[in-house]
């Protein structure tokens, strides 16, 4: 296990994590970096990608390197809240019947919810309590979830048949929305070579412990940010509400908090002792892309939310 004692060693630790993950995942450094930022901020994230881009392998590997318990939930329209959080079962003990709580897959540290928009609103709301409160309520009893706890949900941007789109209020609960794209041609060739040969792909080593992660989360909060950078972050969020020529609905104050928190985490990952303008601008994309709604005119021109964020940052 790696013990974190000072800020100088933190960058070294993140470099080792990246190196370990590269034994299993080829490319996708930006996506992995943003997931780690989300974990440092104790936040949940939404991954938008097409099928077959190794999301499950990636998240499972991250959980393994960080020594966190992993579970996966495949969302379907018939998935019930009890399938996620757990339920009471009747058991017989010394001739007497009693109710015993059977924990669901949400009782892990990293929960991958695949195709969250295929689950019904009732099941989505059961996940919402776990995401927001880090607890679940079943039959009037509340059960605390093991810390640290993160939900990483995925959704497919193309196949929208038979889906229940996430309400805006719910997507706002996700700290980041991360876009997972196809690998580069060279990376795809490497994937083919690695996964079609007779050699076994090695399991990455465990590098951190739960206590180290919680310590890093505390360290993230302590990263200094100047008043000038705070002002820049808030101005970016305010612009999303004022640019009525392209944006119908802007971001809430929750986005201001998310932008500052994630910029601090990125500074820590990059081995810096302060938040820079680059951290703010870089994190504006995953923080805002699910929090703003473009107007009809912008959509008619074929603009994406990322194009609108670029306009604001100019």
C-alpha positions in Angstrom: 0.0 0.0 0.0 1.2 3.5 -0.7 1.0 5.9 2.2 0.5 9.6 1.3 2.5 11.8 3.6 3.1 15.0 1.6 1.9 16.9 -1.5 5.1 16.3 -3.4 4.5 12.5 -3.4 0.9 12.8 -4.6 1.7 13.4 -8.3 4.0 10.3 -8.1 1.0 8.2 -6.7 -1.3 9.3 -9.6 1.4 8.6 -12.1 1.7 5.0 -10.7 -2.1 4.6 -10.9 -2.1 5.7 -14.5 0.8 3.3 -15.3 -1.0 0.3 -13.6 -4.2 1.0 -15.5 -2.4 1.2 -18.8 -1.6 -2.6 -18.4 -5.4 -3.2 -18.8 -6.8 -0.1 -20.5 -5.2 1.3 -23.7 -5.8 5.0 -24.2 -8.7 6.8 -22.5 -6.3 8.7 -20.2 -8.6 11.8 -20.2 -11.6 9.7 -19.2 -9.6 7.9 -16.4 -8.3 11.3 -15.2 -11.8 12.7 -15.0 -13.1 9.7 -13.1 -10.3 10.0 -10.6 -11.1 13.8 -10.2 -14.7 12.7 -9.5 -13.5 10.2 -6.8 -11.3 12.9 -5.2 -14.4 15.2 -4.9 -16.5 12.3 -3.5 -18.9 12.8 -6.5 -20.8 10.6 -8.9 -20.3 10.8 -12.6 -22.3 10.0 -15.8 -20.4 8.4 -18.7 -21.9 8.8 -22.1 -20.6 6.3 -24.7 -21.5 3.8 -27.3 -21.4 0.1 -26.4 -18.2 -1.9 -26.5 -15.8 0.8 -25.3 -14.6 -1.2 -22.2 -16.4 1.0 -19.6 -16.9 -2.0 -17.3 -13.3 -3.2 -17.6 -12.1 0.4 -17.0 -14.2 1.0 -13.8 -13.5 -2.5 -12.5 -9.7 -1.9 -12.9 -9.9 1.6 -11.2 -11.8 -0.1 -8.3 -9.1 -2.8 -8.1 -6.2 -0.3 -8.1 -7.9 1.8 -5.4 -8.8 -1.4 -3.3 -12.5 -0.6 -3.5 -15.4 -3.0 -3.7 -17.0 -3.0 -7.1 -20.5 -4.0 -8.3 -22.4 -3.6 -11.5 -26.1 -3.1 -12.1 -27.5 -3.6 -15.6 -30.6 -1.3 -15.9 -33.6 -2.8 -17.6 -37.3 -1.6 -17.7 -38.2 -4.4 -15.3 -35.5 -3.6 -12.7 -37.1 -2.9 -9.4 -35.8 -0.6 -6.6 -35.5 -3.7 -4.4 -33.1 -5.3 -7.0 -30.8 -2.3 -6.4 -31.0 -1.5 -2.7 -32.0 -4.9 -1.3 -35.1 -6.4 0.4 -36.3 -8.1 3.6 -36.5 -11.9 3.5 -38.3 -14.2 5.9 -35.8 -16.6 7.7 -36.5 -19.3 10.2 -34.4 -19.3 13.4 -35.0 -21.8 16.2 -38.5 -22.4 15.0 -39.3 -18.6 14.9 -39.7 -16.6 11.7 -38.0 -13.3 11.4 -37.3 -10.6 8.7 -33.7 -10.3 7.7 -32.4 -7.6 5.4 -30.6 -8.9 2.3 -28.3 -6.2 0.9 -28.5 -5.3 -2.8 -25.7 -4.5 -5.2 -25.7 -0.8 -4.2 -23.8 -1.9 -1.1 -20.3 -1.5 -2.6 -17.8 1.3 -2.9 -18.0 1.8 -6.7 -21.3 1.0 -8.3 -21.5 0.9 -12.1 -25.1 1.5 -13.3 -25.1 0.5 -16.9 -27.6 2.3 -19.2 -29.3 4.1 -16.3 -31.8 5.6 -18.7 -33.3 2.1 -19.3 -34.4 1.9 -15.6 -37.8 3.3 -14.7 -38.1 6.6 -12.8 -39.0 4.7 -9.6 -35.7 2.8 -9.7 -33.8 5.9 -10.8 -35.1 7.7 -7.7 -33.9 4.8 -5.4 -30.4 5.3 -6.8 -30.8 9.0 -6.2 -31.0 8.6 -2.4 -27.9 6.4 -2.5 -26.0 9.0 -4.6 -27.0 12.1 -2.6 -27.4 10.8 1.0 -24.9 7.9 0.9 -27.7 5.8 2.4 -30.7 3.7 1.5 -34.1 3.4 3.2 -36.0 0.1 3.0 -39.2 -0.6 5.0 -38.8 2.4 7.2 -35.2 1.5 8.2 -32.2 3.5 7.0 -28.9 1.8 6.1 -25.7 3.7 5.7 -23.5 2.8 2.7 -19.8 2.0 3.2 -17.6 5.1 2.6 -16.2 6.0 0.1 -19.2 5.5 -2.2 -19.6 6.5 -5.8 -22.1 5.8 -8.6 -20.8 5.8 -12.1 -23.7 5.6 -14.5 -23.6 5.1 -18.2 -26.0 6.0 -21.0 -26.0 5.3 -24.7 -26.5 8.5 -26.8 -27.9 6.8 -29.8 -30.3 4.0 -28.9 -33.1 5.9 -27.2 -35.9 3.4 -27.8 -37.4 2.1 -24.6 -35.6 4.6 -22.4 -36.7 6.9 -19.5 -34.5 10.0 -19.9 -33.0 11.3 -16.7 -34.8 14.4 -15.4 -32.7 17.6 -15.4 -32.8 17.7 -11.6 -31.4 14.3 -11.4 -28.6 14.8 -14.0 -27.6 17.9 -11.9 -26.7 15.4 -9.1 -23.9 14.0 -11.2 -20.7 15.9 -10.5 -19.4 15.3 -14.1 -20.6 14.1 -17.4 -17.7 12.3 -19.2 -17.8 11.5 -22.9 -16.1 8.2 -23.8 -15.0 8.2 -27.4 -13.6 5.6 -29.8 -9.9 4.8 -29.4 -7.3 6.2 -31.9 -6.4 3.8 -34.8 -3.0 3.0 -33.2 -4.7 2.3 -29.8 -7.3 0.1 -31.4 -4.5 -2.0 -33.1 -2.8 -2.3 -29.7 -6.1 -3.5 -28.2 -6.5 -6.1 -30.9 -2.9 -7.3 -30.3 -3.2 -7.5 -26.6 -6.6 -9.1 -26.3 -6.3 -11.7 -29.2 -2.9 -13.1 -28.2 -2.5 -16.2 -26.0 -1.0 -14.1 -23.2 -3.1 -13.3 -20.1 -3.7 -9.6 -19.4 -2.3 -9.0 -16.0 -4.4 -7.7 -13.1 -3.3 -4.2 -12.0 -1.7 -4.0 -8.6 -3.5 -2.5 -5.6 -1.9 0.9 -4.9 -4.1 2.7 -2.4 -6.5 1.8 0.5 -9.9 3.3 1.5 -8.3 5.4 4.2 -5.7 6.8 1.7 -8.5 7.8 -0.7 -10.4 9.6 2.1 -7.2 11.3 3.1 -6.7 12.4 -0.5 -10.3 13.7 -0.5 -9.5 15.9 2.5 -6.3 17.0 0.8 -8.3 18.1 -2.3 -10.4 20.5 -0.2 -7.2 22.1 1.2 -5.8 23.0 -2.3 -5.6 26.9 -2.3 -7.6 28.8 -4.9 -7.2 32.6 -5.4 -10.2 35.0 -5.3 -9.5 35.8 -8.9 -9.9 32.1 -9.9 -13.1 31.8 -7.8 -14.5 34.8 -9.5 -13.6 33.3 -12.9 -15.5 30.1 -12.1 -18.6 31.9 -10.9 -18.5 34.2 -14.0 -18.5 31.2 -16.3 -21.6 29.8 -14.5 -23.3 33.2 -14.6 -22.6 33.5 -18.4 -24.5 30.2 -18.9 -27.6 32.0 -17.6 -27.1 35.2 -19.5 -26.3 33.9 -23.0 -29.9 33.6 -24.0 -28.8 33.7 -27.7 -27.6 30.1 -27.4 -28.7 28.7 -24.0 -32.3 28.3 -22.9 -31.5 27.2 -19.3 -28.2 27.8 -17.5 -26.5 26.0 -14.7 -27.4 26.2 -11.0 -25.1 27.3 -8.1 -24.4 23.6 -7.7 -22.3 24.0 -10.9 -20.2 26.7 -9.3 -19.4 24.4 -6.4 -18.6 21.5 -8.7 -16.3 23.7 -10.9 -14.2 24.9 -8.0 -14.1 21.4 -6.3 -13.1 19.6 -9.5 -10.5 22.3 -10.4 -8.9 21.7 -7.0 -8.8 17.9 -7.6 -7.3 18.4 -11.1 -4.6 20.6 -9.6 -3.8 17.9 -7.1 -3.7 15.2 -9.8 -1.4 17.4 -11.9 0.9 17.9 -8.8 0.2 21.6 -8.4 -0.3 23.4 -5.1 -2.8 25.9 -6.4 -5.7 26.1 -8.9 -4.8 27.5 -12.3 -7.0 29.1 -15.1 -6.3 25.9 -17.1 -7.8 23.7 -14.4 -11.0 25.9 -14.4 -11.3 25.9 -18.2 -10.6 22.2 -18.6 -13.1 21.1 -15.9 -15.8 23.5 -17.3 -16.7 20.9 -20.0 -17.5 17.8 -17.9 -19.1 20.0 -15.2 -21.4 22.0 -17.5 -22.3 19.7 -20.5 -25.2 18.0 -18.6 -26.3 21.2 -16.8 -27.1 23.5 -19.7 -29.9 23.2 -22.2 -29.4 24.8 -25.6 -32.2 26.9 -27.2 -33.9 26.0 -30.5 -31.8 28.4 -32.5 -28.5 26.9 -31.3 -29.8 23.3 -31.9 -30.9 24.3 -35.4 -27.4 25.4 -36.2 -26.1 22.0 -35.1 -24.4 23.3 -31.9 -23.5 20.9 -29.1 -23.3 21.8 -25.4 -19.5 21.6 -25.7 -19.6 24.2 -28.5 -21.7 26.5 -26.2 -19.1 26.0 -23.4 -16.3 27.0 -25.8 -18.3 30.1 -26.7 -18.6 31.1 -23.0 -14.9 30.5 -22.3 -13.9 32.8 -25.2 
